[in-house]
Amino acid sequence: MRQGVVRFFLAACLLGPGLLPHLAMAGQGIYSDHDDAQALIRELVAEGLDEKHITALINSAERQERILEAIAKPAERTLSWGEYRKIFVQDSRIEQGLAFWREHRALLEKAEAQFGVPAEIIIAIIGVETRYGQHKGTWRAVDALATLGFDYPPRAAFFRRELKELLLLERDAGIDASTVRGSYAGALGMPQFIPSSYRAYAVDFDGDGKIDLIDNVADVVGSVANYFRAHRWQTGLPVAARAQIVGADAAALFGTSYETSLTLADARAKGATPLSCEDKAHRYCYDLPADTRVAALELDGEHGSEFWLTTENFYVITRYNRSRLYAMAVLQLSREIADRMEN
């Protein structure tokens, strides 16, 4: 008998039947008793899944307190940009990215040609997410999604939908939903696709008749590129440029939003100008038409405020992870890798 079940029955005996409902919430094999779980089971049965099988899967889920603690304080919300950058833009991750590029050059060239997404962006996503597949997550996905879907009210509906997608994914992609592991939020494989993204955007890039984002690098590369194209990545459009600002009007433009709400002409009129690529010393620069849509983004860097004018491609990166820090880490890791590849 599992230790958790033993503890449950001992507590029930010692503390009395009045606490039984509360103890059951932390026990095993009880999630299917939730009204929301019953509704989920009915939806899945209507999709053609076996009721006994999915009920057993949901009942096998174990509530994980550490997941509830982790989701309450993600790094994107607790760290400054200067602190966050040190985690993801580091020599070891850059060197591993170079090795990944050299090993999978043909796949990356094929993906760039087919989807229009630069190789370095694809590599940086995989590098930030899992260090190129080294850290794909240790949480059983059904535990993570059930814990958050039934015991995390702020986003319970979202995670219940992802639990449903996981169980459909078992049918569609041949994944064993009882054993597959991922992040504390239920993201799977080398690129950390949540189950709904796995079903919507993953592709069989090597044509072997199945889609595998856990171990198949070809499918991972093609799927990341397909995800970006589906979210309207614009081939050839730079992602962001550092900005020079003059005056209070320019400083007032900048905030935390990465939605492209003004044009370059608007920014320049108020005293905010992107660094020009005419100066070869400027790594993060662009020379774009005045009507280019941009966002004015301020980040708290290691040496104080950093001012950036980001484009719609920066916004596209945030569709992968809705954090300005994440998108900037992907950009800068990609730039470091590309620069060293060229040299």
N, C-alpha and C positions, 0 to 999 in steps of 0.2 A: 504493500500500500504506500502511496506517495506521502512524503513528510507533510506536505500541505494538507492533505486529507486527514492525516492523523491529528494534526494540530486543530483542525476544524472540529472534529468530533470530541476531542478532549475539552476544548473551550466550551462547546455546547453543553457537555455534561457538567462541567464545573460552574459555569456561569448561569445556566438555566435557559429555558426555551424562549424567554423574552428577547434574548440577544440573537436568536437563530437567524432572523432575516438579515441582520447587519453582518454577521459572520459569513453568511452565504455569499454576500457580495464579494468577499475576498477569497472564496473557496474555489474549487475546481468543478467544471462540469455544470455550471449553472447559468451561463450566459444565454442559453436558448430560452430560459424562462422570462427574459425581459420582453416586454411588449414590442419594443423596437426590433428585437431579434426575431420574434415571431413574424413580424411584418417582412423582415428581410428574407426569412426562409420562404415565405409565400411568394415573394418576388422571384427568388431563384428557382423555385419549383415551376413557376410559370414560364421561366426561361428554359425549362427542360432538364434541370439538374435533379438528382436523386435526393429526396427529402431526408432519408435516413443518413446518407453520407454527409450532407452539409450540416445537419443537426449535430452529428458526431464531431465534425470539424470545429464548429462553433463551441461546442461543449468542451473540447480539448484545450481551448484557449485559457491561458493563465493571466490574471491581472498582474501587471508589472509596475510596482510603485516607482522604480527608477525611471521608467519611461515617462510617467506623469511628472516627475521632478525635472527631467531633461527638457520636456517640451515647454515648461514654464520659464526656462532661462536659456534660449538658444543663443549661440555666440553672436549672431547677427544683431541681437538686441542689447547685448551686454558689453560688447567690446567697442573701442574706438576704431577708426579706420587704421590708424597706426599700429594698434595691437593686432587687428585682424590680418593685416598685410603680412606681418611677420610669420604667421602660421602657414600661409599659402604661397607666398612668393619668396622662396628660399632656394638655396643652391641645390639641395638634394632633390627637390621636386622638379627643378629646371633640368637637371642632368638626367633624371628618370624620363622626363618628357622628351628630351633629345633621343634617348635610347629607344623610346616607344616609336618616335617618328622614323628613325632609321630602320627599325625592324619591320614596320608596317607601312613603309613609304607607298607601295603600290596601292594598298587599300585607301590610304588617305588621298592620294591623287585621284583615284576613281571617285571617291565621295565628293571631293571638291569640284570635279568636273560635272558630276551629275546633279549636285544640290546647290552649288555656288557658295558653299561655306568654307572659309579658309582652313587648311589643315591645322594650323596652330590654335584656332578657336576650338575645334573638335578635341584636340589633345588637351588643351587647358581645362575643358569641362571634365574630362575623365580624370585629369590630374587633381583638380580641386575636389571632385566628388569622392574618389576612392584610391588616390595615388596609383592610378593606372591598373586598378583591379586588386591591389594588395589588401584593401580594407573595405570589403563589400557589406559589412555589417554582421553582427552576431545575434541579433534578436530574431526569434521566430516570427515571421511576418503575421501569422494569424494571431499571435499573442499581442503584438504591437497594435494592430488595427482593431482588435476587439477591445483592448484596454482603452484606447483613445475613442473608439466608437461608442462605448457604453459607459465609460467612467470619466470622460473629459468633456463636460457640458459645453465649454466655449466653442468647440469645433466637432462635436460628436457626430452631427449629420454628415459632415464631410468625410470623416473617417469610416463611418458605416458604409457610405457609398464606395469607398476604397476597399473595404472588406468584401463587399459584393463583387467588385471588379476582380479582386484576387481569386475568388472562387470561380468566377467565369473564366479567368485566365488559366486556371487549372485545366479546364475543358479545352480551351482554344489553343493553348501553347504547350500543353503536356507538362506543366509545372506541378510538382507535388506540393499542394498548399499546406499540407501538414508538416512539412520539413523545411521548405524554402526559408532562407534567412535574409535579413536586410537591416536597414537602419531602424532607429527607434520610432520613426514615423511611417514605417512600412515601405520605404523605397528599396528597389531591388536591383541587383546586378552591378556591373562595372560602371554604368552611367547613372545609377540610382533613379530609375524611372519609378514613379508611383504606379500602382497597377492600372489605373485608367490611362495613363500615358503609355504604358507598355502596350495595352490593347489598341490604342489609337495611332501611335506613331512608330512603333518598332517595325523593322523591315527585315526580310530575309535577304541580306546583302550578298551572301555567297551562293545563293540559289540551291541550298542543300535540302530544301523542303520544310525547314522548321526555323523558328525564330528563337534565338537563345541569347539573352542579354546577360546571363550569368557567367558563361565561360567562352562564348564565341566572339572574338575580337572583331571579326568582319561585321557581324550583325550590330555590334555596339557602335562601331564607327559610322556605319550607314544610318543607324537609327538616330544618333545624335544629330547628324547632318539633316536628316529628314525632319526632325523636331524643329530645328531652326528654320528650315524652309517653310514649314507649315505655319510658323509664327511670323512669317514675312521678313525674314532676313533679306537685306538688300546687298547684293553682290557689289563689291567695290566701295561701299560707303564706309568711311572710317567710323570707329566706335566713339571716341572721345578725344578732346584736346584740352591741355591745360590752358587756363585763361589768364590774361593780364587784365587787371581792373584799375580804373581811374575814377575816383570820386564815390560819394555816398550812394548815388543812384545805382551805380554798378554793384556795389556790395549788397544793396537791398534786393537785387535780383536773385541772389543765391540762397538756396535752402536745401531741403532733403528730398524734394521731388525729382524723379527721373522721367516724368512724362514730358514730352516735347511740346511745350506750351507757347514758345516764341520762335521767331526766326533769327538767323544770324544778324540780319539788318537791325532787328529790334535790340538785340544784345549790344551791338556796336554803338547804336544811338545812345545807349545809356552808359557807355564806357567800358564794356566787357568785350574783349577781343581774344579769339583763340590764337595760340602760338602758331606762327607760320612755318611751314616746312622748308621755306627758303633757307632758314638757318639749320644746317645739318646736325647741329648739336641738340635740336629739339626732337626727342623721341615721340612725345605725345603731341602731335600737331595735325592740322589739316588746312587745306586751302579749298574752300567749298563755296558754292553760289550763295548770294545774300538771302535767298528765299529758303535755304535749308532749315528744316525744323530742328530745334535744339532744346535741351533743358539746361538750366543753370544750377549746378550741383556744388554744394560746399561739403567737404569732408574734413574731419579732424585728424589730420595726419600726424606723424611722429614729430614733425617740426612746426606744428601749428596748422592753421586753416589752409586747405588746398581748394582752389577754384577750378572747376571743370565745365566745359560746354560739351554735353553728351548728345549723341544723335539717336535716331530711332533704332539703330542696331544695338545700342546700349540697352534701350528699353526691351528689345527682343531677348537679350541675355537674362533680364529679370523675369521673363516668362518661365525660365527654367527654375529660378529661385528668386522670389520676390524681395530681394535685398539689394540695395545699392552697393553695399560692401562686397557682396558676392560677385556682382557683375564687374566691379572694378578689379577684384582679385583675378577673375577670369581674363580680363583684358590684359592686366600687367603680367600675369604668368605667360599668356600667349605671346606677348611682345618679347619677353626675356628669352623664351624658347626660340622664337623666330630669328631674333638678332644673333643668337649664338649659332643657330643652324646656318645662317648666311656667312658667318665668320669661321 
